[in-house]
Each structure stands twice: as C-alpha cells, then as structure tokens.
Amino acid sequence: MTKGDLMVFVKLESDWTDGDGVAHSAGESVDVDAATLATLQAEGIVSEGSAGGKDKNEWAGPGSTTAWAGPGSAGV
C-alpha cells in the first residue's frame, strides 16, 4: 500500500484471512483498501452496504437511506 491509498471500513459477512495472515471473524469490522474491498465483494465476504464508520454509524453509501454527511452537505 502506498501513502494516500483510500481505506474503507467494512463489516465482514464471513470469516476472512488478510494478506498478512491475520484471521478475522464474520461480523468483525476492518479497514481495507479499495482493491481489497473489490476482491472481498466479488468473493461475497462483504456486501454492498455492510460498512459502517469507526464510531459505529449507519452505512451512508450506495443504497443507504442515511443522508450524506460529507463535504458539501448541510451538516458539514
């Protein structure tokens, strides 16, 4: 990974062992880069909308009913 790689916090739908050999259990939330996220989605280990913020906020990505709270929103 290089400096500036986008990291995404996701909740695992099934057990997964990362590239460093660390085992993660289903239901655990982990930070992954965009390429790893794509692989995990393709393998069904995470599903779209299964992510949440580190403070356990509800998913606000594609398919969510949660309002966008990022740059440009009324709340920021």
QUISULRA-V900397 format. One record per backbone hydrogen bond with DSSP energy under -0.5 kcal/mol. NH is the residue of the N-H (numbers start at 1). CO is the residue of the C=O. If there is no record, write none. Layout:
BEGIN
nh->{NH;NH}
co->{CO;CO}
END
This chain:
BEGIN
nh->{5;8;10;10;11;12;12;13;14;16;18;18;21;23;24;27;28;30;32;34;37;38;39;40;41;42;43;44;45;46;50;52;53;56;64;73;76}
co->{2;32;8;30;50;10;28;45;45;24;16;22;18;21;16;12;25;10;8;6;33;34;35;36;37;38;39;41;40;40;47;9;57;53;61;70;73}
END
